[in-house]
Amino acid sequence: MQHPPTPDAPGLFKSHFDYPAAHVASAPGRVEVLGNHTDYNGGTVVGAGINLRLEVAAHVRSDDVIRLVSSGDGLNTTVVTTSIDTYSTDTLPDWTRYLLGVLDEFRLQGLWSDQGVDLAVDSALPIGMGLSSSAAIELSTAGVLTSIRQTLEPKPGTDSKQDGAVAAPQAHFGIDVLVGIAHWAENRYVGVPCGLLDQTVVGHAQKGSLIVLDASTNRHLAIALPPGVSFVLFRTHISHRLIDSPYESRHRECRTALMGLQRMIPGVRHLARLHPVDIDAYEVVIDPVSVRRSRHVVEEQRRVGRFLRALVEGDVTTAGQLMRASHDSSRVLFENSTPELDILVERLMEKPGVKGARLSGAGWGGAVMAMVDESFDDEAAESVCDAYEELFEARPYWWRTDAEEGLRMEALATD
């Protein structure tokens, strides 16, 4: 087991820019507990924040220069320089698009003017493991930009044109606005047609609780985890990125399935809101791929409802069985699992204390999560790693996590 490292974006900022940051925000990775690919299909999905975090440190500039530096798994510490009028990810490293996408949304909405900014990212989150490092960097960036806005907004009775104030309405908006900005940045600037799960969980996560998102209304609520229940995460050696994976293809296939079914069932708006009987009745008039994708989404939606009822009733065993059923459906019907993910799930389900296990996130690599009670010990986890290493000649690393807090502003250390 590896113990989660602590990011230090202010230290990275000062070491590369030679002056201290003025604002720091952090956000966790997230684990998708249940609801695989239901969010962009108008369904319900369940997630939680984890104990690996990402920090963004920032300071506004008096010119139009933008400087970016990053450190962490899969990143590097080369300073990237552009400007507020010329930034383009065509010639910049891929990781910069997440920060610049958020900045671009701030500008599109009139929340940022022509001032440059220095930004430093330090992450304890492994990249490409299905733990939503992208949403963490987006929300943390939105957090520090909001903090900068608030310090630069003119005070009542002052001239808004003085002191380099950002030309924007005086508004201290909440997490929901930042979640929306981060989501739009990923959809429009990064180019990933994701649903709202990642940004909602990363923004709103609560310690000790699951976050439940109804993607048809974008409303969410928190449900406390039963006592003694926590998660273990196993990182495979197969990385994935949504922008390079079949994610967009699955999104398109689900849309095709919905349009096909809408011809027979007028008025239906979301695939997840159909009944399994609908798929049985009309599978002969839609293509086989659409049948598989729609059946997974429709049945997954019902699994989520049963899962939540089981947790509220304290029936962790049933909740865990539904998690395993979710993985099997992802493997067979949605076809987004891999042999590496499958073997981890199989071996985990053999161990005492494991209530349920499944792939977490979009799939095609990344991580497996298991819901466990207090009897799951380190020896059992290491034996799972042994079995994986014997087959794939690579050893996964694993760690324990409770449900943790979401986006927050961090206090800066004073010298």
C-alpha positions in Angstrom: 0.0 0.0 0.0 1.2 3.5 -0.8 0.4 6.4 1.4 -1.1 9.4 -0.4 1.5 12.2 -1.0 0.6 15.8 -0.3 0.8 18.3 -3.2 2.7 21.6 -2.7 1.6 24.0 -5.5 2.8 27.1 -3.5 6.3 25.7 -3.3 6.3 24.8 -7.0 5.1 28.3 -7.8 7.8 30.1 -5.8 10.6 27.9 -7.1 9.7 28.6 -10.7 8.4 32.2 -10.6 10.6 33.5 -7.8 7.8 35.2 -5.9 5.0 33.7 -3.7 1.5 32.8 -4.9 -1.4 34.7 -3.5 -4.2 32.1 -4.0 -4.3 28.3 -3.6 -7.2 25.9 -4.2 -7.3 22.2 -4.1 -9.7 19.5 -5.2 -9.8 15.7 -4.8 -9.9 12.9 -7.3 -13.2 11.1 -7.4 -14.2 7.5 -7.5 -17.3 6.5 -9.4 -19.1 4.2 -7.0 -22.0 3.2 -9.3 -23.7 4.5 -12.5 -21.3 3.7 -15.3 -21.9 6.0 -18.3 -25.4 7.0 -17.0 -24.6 10.7 -16.4 -24.6 11.8 -20.1 -27.6 9.5 -20.6 -29.8 11.4 -18.2 -29.5 8.9 -15.4 -28.4 8.8 -11.7 -24.7 8.3 -10.8 -23.0 7.9 -7.4 -19.5 9.1 -6.6 -17.2 10.2 -3.8 -14.1 12.3 -3.3 -10.9 10.4 -2.4 -7.8 11.2 -0.4 -5.6 12.1 -3.3 -5.7 15.8 -4.1 -4.4 18.3 -6.7 -3.5 22.0 -6.0 -3.4 25.1 -8.2 -1.5 28.1 -6.9 -1.9 31.5 -8.7 -1.1 35.2 -8.8 -2.5 37.8 -11.1 -0.1 39.7 -13.3 0.0 43.4 -14.3 0.6 42.5 -18.0 -1.1 40.1 -20.4 1.4 37.2 -20.0 0.2 33.7 -18.9 2.7 31.4 -17.4 1.9 27.8 -16.5 4.0 25.1 -14.7 3.0 21.7 -13.5 4.4 18.8 -11.4 3.0 15.4 -10.6 2.4 12.0 -12.2 2.6 12.3 -15.9 3.4 16.0 -15.9 6.7 18.0 -16.0 8.2 21.1 -14.6 8.8 23.1 -17.8 7.3 26.6 -17.6 4.9 27.2 -20.5 4.5 30.8 -21.6 1.7 32.3 -23.7 -0.5 35.4 -23.5 -4.1 36.3 -22.8 -4.7 37.2 -26.5 -2.8 34.4 -28.2 -3.2 31.3 -26.0 -3.9 28.2 -28.1 -3.5 24.5 -27.1 -2.4 23.7 -30.7 1.2 24.3 -29.8 1.1 23.8 -26.0 1.3 20.6 -23.9 -2.0 18.8 -23.5 -2.3 19.4 -19.8 -2.5 23.2 -20.3 -5.9 22.9 -22.1 -7.6 22.2 -18.8 -6.4 25.4 -17.1 -6.7 27.5 -20.3 -10.2 26.1 -20.9 -11.4 27.3 -17.6 -9.7 30.7 -18.1 -11.4 30.8 -21.5 -14.8 30.2 -20.0 -14.2 33.0 -17.4 -13.5 35.3 -20.3 -16.5 34.1 -22.4 -18.8 34.9 -19.5 -17.3 38.3 -18.8 -15.7 37.2 -15.5 -12.1 37.9 -16.6 -10.5 40.8 -18.5 -7.2 41.1 -20.2 -4.9 40.5 -17.2 -2.3 37.7 -17.3 -1.8 35.2 -14.6 0.8 32.8 -13.3 -0.5 29.3 -12.4 1.3 26.3 -10.8 -0.2 22.8 -10.6 1.0 20.1 -8.2 -0.8 16.9 -8.1 -0.9 13.7 -6.1 -3.4 12.3 -8.5 -2.2 9.7 -11.0 -3.0 10.8 -14.5 -5.2 8.5 -16.7 -6.5 6.2 -13.9 -10.2 7.1 -14.2 -10.0 9.2 -11.0 -10.9 12.5 -12.7 -7.7 14.4 -12.5 -9.1 16.6 -15.3 -12.0 17.7 -13.2 -9.7 18.3 -10.2 -7.5 20.6 -12.2 -10.5 22.4 -13.7 -12.2 23.0 -10.4 -9.0 24.1 -8.7 -8.3 26.5 -11.5 -11.8 27.9 -11.3 -11.4 28.3 -7.5 -8.2 30.3 -7.7 -9.5 32.5 -10.5 -12.6 33.2 -8.5 -10.4 34.1 -5.5 -8.4 36.5 -7.6 -11.6 38.1 -8.9 -12.9 38.7 -5.4 -9.7 40.4 -4.3 -9.6 42.6 -7.5 -13.3 43.6 -7.5 -13.7 47.2 -6.6 -15.2 47.9 -3.1 -18.5 49.8 -2.9 -18.0 53.5 -3.5 -14.8 53.1 -5.5 -14.1 53.6 -9.2 -14.2 50.2 -10.9 -11.6 51.3 -13.4 -9.0 51.9 -10.8 -6.4 49.5 -9.4 -6.6 47.2 -12.4 -10.0 45.8 -11.3 -11.3 42.9 -13.4 -14.3 44.1 -15.5 -17.0 41.8 -14.1 -20.1 42.1 -11.9 -19.6 42.0 -8.2 -20.7 38.4 -7.5 -19.4 35.8 -5.1 -20.8 32.8 -6.8 -20.9 29.3 -5.4 -19.7 25.8 -6.2 -22.5 25.2 -8.7 -21.3 28.0 -10.9 -17.7 26.7 -10.8 -18.9 23.2 -11.6 -20.7 24.5 -14.6 -17.7 26.4 -15.8 -15.4 23.4 -15.4 -17.9 21.2 -17.3 -18.2 23.6 -20.2 -14.4 23.9 -20.3 -14.0 20.1 -20.7 -16.8 19.9 -23.2 -16.0 22.9 -25.4 -12.3 23.6 -24.9 -10.9 20.2 -24.2 -13.4 18.5 -26.5 -14.6 15.6 -24.3 -18.4 15.2 -24.3 -18.6 14.1 -20.7 -21.5 14.4 -18.3 -21.5 16.3 -15.0 -20.5 13.5 -12.7 -16.8 14.3 -12.4 -17.1 18.0 -11.9 -20.1 17.6 -9.5 -18.4 15.1 -7.2 -15.1 16.9 -7.3 -16.8 20.2 -6.4 -19.3 19.0 -3.9 -17.7 16.0 -2.2 -18.2 15.6 1.5 -16.3 13.7 4.1 -18.0 10.5 4.9 -20.6 10.8 2.3 -21.5 9.7 -1.3 -22.6 12.3 -3.8 -25.6 11.3 -5.8 -26.2 13.2 -9.1 -29.5 13.2 -11.0 -28.1 14.1 -14.4 -31.6 14.7 -15.9 -32.0 17.7 -13.6 -28.3 18.3 -12.5 -29.4 18.2 -8.9 -27.3 16.4 -6.3 -27.5 15.2 -2.7 -25.2 13.6 -0.2 -25.8 10.2 1.4 -23.7 9.1 4.4 -21.7 5.9 4.0 -22.6 3.2 6.5 -20.2 2.9 9.5 -17.1 0.9 8.9 -17.4 1.1 5.1 -14.5 2.5 3.1 -12.9 2.0 -0.3 -9.7 0.5 -1.7 -8.4 1.5 -5.1 -6.1 -0.5 -7.3 -4.3 1.2 -10.1 -3.7 -1.0 -13.2 -0.6 -0.5 -15.4 -3.0 0.5 -18.3 -3.5 4.2 -18.5 -6.3 5.9 -20.3 -7.4 9.4 -21.3 -11.0 10.2 -22.3 -9.8 12.3 -25.2 -7.9 9.3 -26.7 -10.3 6.5 -25.6 -13.5 5.2 -27.3 -15.5 7.4 -24.9 -16.8 9.6 -27.6 -17.8 6.6 -29.7 -19.8 5.3 -26.8 -21.4 8.7 -26.3 -22.4 8.6 -30.0 -23.7 5.0 -29.8 -25.9 5.9 -26.9 -27.3 8.9 -28.8 -27.9 6.7 -31.8 -29.7 4.2 -29.6 -31.9 6.9 -28.1 -32.9 8.3 -31.5 -33.8 4.8 -32.7 -36.0 4.2 -29.7 -37.6 7.7 -29.9 -39.2 6.6 -33.1 -41.2 4.0 -31.3 -41.5 5.8 -27.9 -42.2 9.5 -28.6 -41.4 12.0 -25.9 -38.6 10.1 -24.2 -35.6 12.4 -23.6 -33.1 10.3 -21.8 -31.9 6.7 -22.5 -31.6 6.0 -18.8 -35.2 6.8 -18.2 -36.5 3.9 -20.3 -37.6 0.6 -18.9 -35.9 -2.7 -19.6 -39.2 -3.9 -21.1 -38.8 -1.1 -23.7 -35.5 -2.6 -24.9 -37.1 -6.1 -25.0 -40.0 -4.8 -27.1 -38.0 -2.8 -29.7 -34.7 -4.6 -29.9 -35.6 -6.0 -33.3 -35.9 -2.6 -34.9 -32.6 -1.1 -33.6 -29.1 -2.4 -34.4 -27.3 -4.9 -32.1 -24.8 -2.3 -30.8 -27.6 0.0 -29.8 -29.3 -2.8 -28.0 -26.3 -3.6 -25.9 -25.5 0.0 -25.1 -29.1 0.9 -24.2 -29.6 -2.3 -22.2 -26.5 -1.5 -20.1 -27.6 2.1 -19.4 -31.2 1.2 -18.6 -30.3 -1.7 -16.3 -27.5 0.4 -14.7 -30.0 3.1 -13.8 -32.1 0.6 -11.9 -29.0 -0.8 -10.2 -28.3 2.6 -8.9 -31.7 2.9 -7.4 -31.5 -0.4 -5.7 -27.9 0.4 -4.5 -29.1 3.6 -2.8 -32.0 1.9 -1.1 -29.7 -0.9 0.2 -27.3 1.6 1.6 -30.0 3.6 3.4 -31.2 0.3 4.9 -27.7 -0.6 5.9 -27.6 -3.6 3.6 -24.0 -3.4 2.4 -24.0 -6.9 1.1 -26.7 -6.2 -1.5 -25.1 -2.9 -2.4 -21.8 -4.7 -3.1 -23.5 -7.3 -5.2 -25.0 -4.5 -7.4 -21.5 -3.1 -7.8 -20.2 -6.4 -9.1 -23.3 -6.7 -11.4 -22.4 -3.2 -12.8 -18.9 -4.4 -13.7 -20.2 -7.4 -15.5 -22.6 -5.3 -17.5 -19.8 -2.8 -18.4 -17.7 -5.8 -19.5 -20.3 -7.6 -21.6 -22.8 -4.9 -22.8 -20.9 -1.6 -22.7 -17.6 -3.3 -23.6 -15.4 -0.8 -21.7 -13.5 -3.1 -19.4 -10.1 -4.7 -20.0 -8.5 -8.0 -18.9 -6.5 -6.1 -16.3 -9.6 -4.6 -14.8 -11.5 -7.9 -14.9 -8.8 -9.9 -13.1 -8.6 -7.3 -10.3 -12.4 -7.5 -9.8 -12.4 -11.3 -9.8 -9.6 -11.6 -7.3 -11.0 -8.9 -5.0 -14.4 -10.5 -4.9 -12.7 -13.7 -3.5 -11.3 -11.8 -0.4 -13.0 -11.5 3.0 -14.3 -8.1 3.7 -14.8 -7.1 0.1 -18.5 -6.2 -0.4 -18.3 -5.2 -4.1 -15.8 -4.3 -6.8 -16.0 -2.7 -10.2 -14.1 -0.6 -12.7 -14.3 3.1 -11.8 -14.7 5.8 -14.4 -15.0 5.6 -18.1 -13.1 2.3 -18.4 -10.5 1.0 -21.0 -7.9 0.9 -18.3 -7.4 3.0 -15.2 -8.5 1.8 -11.7 -10.7 -0.7 -9.9 -12.4 0.3 -6.7 -13.7 -2.0 -4.0 -16.1 -1.2 -1.2 -14.8 -3.0 1.9 -15.4 -3.4 5.6 -12.9 -3.3 8.4 -11.9 -7.0 8.0 -10.2 -6.4 4.6 -6.5 -6.4 5.5 -3.2 -5.5 3.8 -2.3 -9.2 3.3 -5.5 -9.7 1.2 -4.7 -6.6 -0.9 -1.1 -7.7 -1.5 -2.3 -11.2 -2.6 -4.5 -9.5 -5.2 -1.5 -7.6 -6.5 0.5 -10.9 -6.6 -2.1 -12.5 -8.8 -2.2 -9.5 -11.1 1.6 -9.4 -11.4 1.8 -13.1 -12.2 -0.5 -12.6 -15.2 0.6 -9.2 -16.5 4.3 -8.8 -15.2 3.4 -5.5 -13.7 2.4 -4.8 -10.1 -0.5 -2.5 -9.4 -0.3 -0.1 -6.5 -3.2 0.3 -4.1 -4.3 2.5 -1.3 -7.2 2.9 1.1 -9.5 5.9 1.1 -12.6 7.2 2.9 -15.0 9.6 1.2 -13.3 13.0 1.4 -14.0 16.7 1.0 -14.3 18.4 -2.3 -13.0 21.7 -3.7 -11.6 24.1 -1.1 -9.4 27.2 -0.8 -6.2 26.5 1.0 -4.5 28.8 3.5 -1.1 30.1 2.5 1.8 29.5 4.8 3.4 32.7 6.2 7.1 32.9 6.5 
